[in-house]
Amino acid sequence: MSRQVFLYDPPDRFVAGTVGLPGRRTFFLQASAASRVTSVSLEKTQVAALAERIDELLDEVVRRTGGNAPVPAVAPADVTDSAPLDAPVEEEFRVGTMALAWDGEEQRMIVEAQALVELDASDEEGLADAEERLLQDEENGPPMLRVRLSGAQARAFAKRAFDVVNAGRPPCPLCSLPLDSEGHVCPRQNGYRRGA
């Protein structure tokens, strides 16, 4: 089966968002251009890591170019996107592997999200070989979302992604575990139920 690549170069919109209530949210990356919309699901920790790495890569680009790259220090207000995900949100695939790169010639960030794939291998070495073959197989690999962003779009994506991740349940002031609306059993309170 040939690889399906959802390419957005550039997207009209690329955002992280959620569906569901805090504590039961499903996280998505969503890219759109014209009438095309692609949504892929992933874990909250993947969204947080992606946002963090995007900011780090953009900071490194600015540092290496001496500030000459078209990358803003913070997300510009004119590209900030706080709208909900485009409906209907239909998952194309669940993300397994993600990759980032900076295209110095085009001055664009490349974000790739590849579908989660189960590999069958009997040992660590066999697993590493299978992973490498899968990543190098451009024709028959798993589905992939590939998005090319300007520096401003990438900063705006990272800011929104951080906001989405932090919009969940508030942490307990004692143990930092998430509080439900009914409270939670706090290990620092010796198991007594603590209200929200």
C-alpha positions in Angstrom: 0.0 0.0 0.0 1.4 3.4 -0.9 2.0 6.0 1.7 -0.7 8.7 2.0 0.8 12.1 2.7 -1.5 15.0 3.7 0.6 18.0 2.5 -0.2 21.6 3.5 2.3 24.0 1.9 1.3 26.4 3.4 -1.9 25.7 5.4 -4.5 28.4 5.8 -4.7 27.1 9.4 -2.7 24.7 11.6 -3.7 24.4 15.2 -3.8 22.1 18.2 -7.2 21.6 19.8 -9.3 19.3 21.9 -12.7 17.6 21.8 -14.3 16.7 25.1 -14.4 17.8 28.7 -11.2 18.4 30.9 -10.0 15.0 32.1 -11.5 13.2 29.1 -10.2 15.4 26.3 -8.9 14.0 23.0 -6.1 16.1 21.5 -5.9 16.8 17.8 -3.6 18.6 15.3 -5.7 20.1 12.5 -4.5 21.5 9.2 -6.7 23.1 6.6 -6.4 24.8 3.3 -9.3 25.8 1.0 -12.0 23.1 1.5 -9.5 20.4 2.8 -9.3 19.6 6.5 -7.1 17.0 8.0 -7.3 16.0 11.7 -5.0 13.6 13.5 -5.2 12.6 17.2 -2.3 12.5 19.6 -1.5 12.5 23.3 -1.5 15.6 25.5 2.2 15.0 26.2 2.9 14.9 22.4 1.2 18.3 21.9 3.2 19.8 24.8 6.5 18.3 23.5 5.8 19.6 19.9 5.0 23.1 21.1 8.2 23.2 23.3 10.4 21.8 20.5 9.0 24.3 17.9 9.8 27.2 20.2 13.3 25.8 20.9 14.0 25.3 17.1 12.7 28.8 16.3 14.9 30.3 19.0 17.9 28.4 17.6 17.2 29.7 14.1 17.1 33.2 15.4 20.3 32.7 17.3 22.2 31.1 14.4 21.1 33.8 11.9 21.9 36.6 14.2 18.2 37.7 14.2 18.0 37.9 10.4 15.6 35.0 10.0 11.9 36.0 9.5 11.0 34.5 12.9 9.2 36.7 15.6 10.3 36.4 19.2 6.7 35.9 20.2 3.5 35.0 18.4 2.2 38.0 16.5 -1.3 39.1 17.4 -2.5 39.1 13.8 -1.9 35.4 13.3 -3.2 34.3 16.7 -6.0 31.7 16.3 -8.3 31.0 19.3 -11.2 29.5 17.3 -12.4 26.0 17.9 -11.4 23.1 15.6 -13.2 22.9 12.3 -16.1 20.5 12.6 -16.7 17.7 12.0 -13.4 16.5 13.6 -12.7 13.2 11.8 -9.5 11.4 12.8 -7.4 10.4 9.8 -4.9 8.5 12.1 -3.3 8.5 15.6 0.1 10.1 15.7 3.1 7.9 16.6 6.3 9.7 15.4 6.7 13.4 14.9 9.6 15.3 13.3 10.6 19.0 13.0 13.0 20.7 10.6 13.9 24.2 9.4 14.2 24.8 5.7 16.8 27.6 5.5 16.3 28.2 1.8 12.5 28.6 2.0 12.6 30.1 5.6 9.9 27.6 6.6 9.4 25.1 9.5 8.4 21.6 8.5 6.3 19.7 10.9 5.6 16.0 10.2 3.3 13.7 12.1 3.4 10.0 11.2 0.8 7.4 12.0 1.3 5.1 14.9 2.4 1.7 13.7 2.9 -1.6 15.5 6.2 -3.3 14.6 6.8 -7.0 15.0 10.3 -7.8 16.1 11.7 -10.4 18.4 14.6 -8.3 20.0 15.9 -4.7 20.5 18.1 -4.9 17.4 15.3 -6.3 15.2 13.0 -3.5 16.5 15.6 -0.8 15.7 16.1 -2.2 12.2 12.3 -2.4 11.6 11.9 1.2 12.8 14.7 2.5 10.5 13.3 0.7 7.5 9.8 2.1 8.2 11.1 5.7 8.5 13.1 5.4 5.3 10.3 3.9 3.2 8.9 7.0 1.4 6.7 4.9 -0.9 5.1 2.4 1.5 5.3 3.9 4.9 2.4 4.8 7.2 0.2 7.9 6.6 1.8 11.2 7.3 0.7 14.8 7.9 3.3 17.3 6.6 2.9 21.0 7.2 5.2 23.8 6.1 4.8 27.0 8.3 6.3 30.5 8.3 8.1 31.5 11.5 5.1 33.6 12.6 2.7 30.6 12.0 4.9 28.3 13.9 5.1 30.7 16.9 1.3 31.1 16.9 0.9 27.3 16.7 3.2 26.8 19.7 1.5 29.5 21.8 -2.0 28.0 21.1 -0.7 24.5 21.8 0.7 25.5 25.2 -2.7 27.3 26.0 -4.6 24.1 25.0 -2.5 21.8 27.1 -2.7 24.2 30.1 -6.5 24.6 29.8 -7.2 21.3 31.5 -8.0 20.5 35.1 -6.3 22.7 37.7 -3.6 21.1 39.7 -3.9 20.3 43.4 -1.9 22.9 45.3 -0.4 20.2 47.5 0.4 17.3 45.2 0.1 18.8 41.7 -2.2 16.0 40.5 -5.2 17.2 38.5 -8.3 18.1 40.5 -11.7 16.7 39.3 -14.8 18.8 39.8 -15.6 16.4 42.8 -12.0 16.8 44.1 -9.5 14.0 44.4 -7.8 11.7 46.9 -4.7 13.6 47.7 -1.7 11.5 48.7 -0.3 14.5 50.7 -3.5 14.6 52.8 -3.1 11.0 53.7 -6.0 9.9 51.4 -8.6 12.5 52.6 -10.8 13.8 49.8 -10.0 17.3 48.9 -12.6 19.6 47.2 -11.9 21.6 44.1 
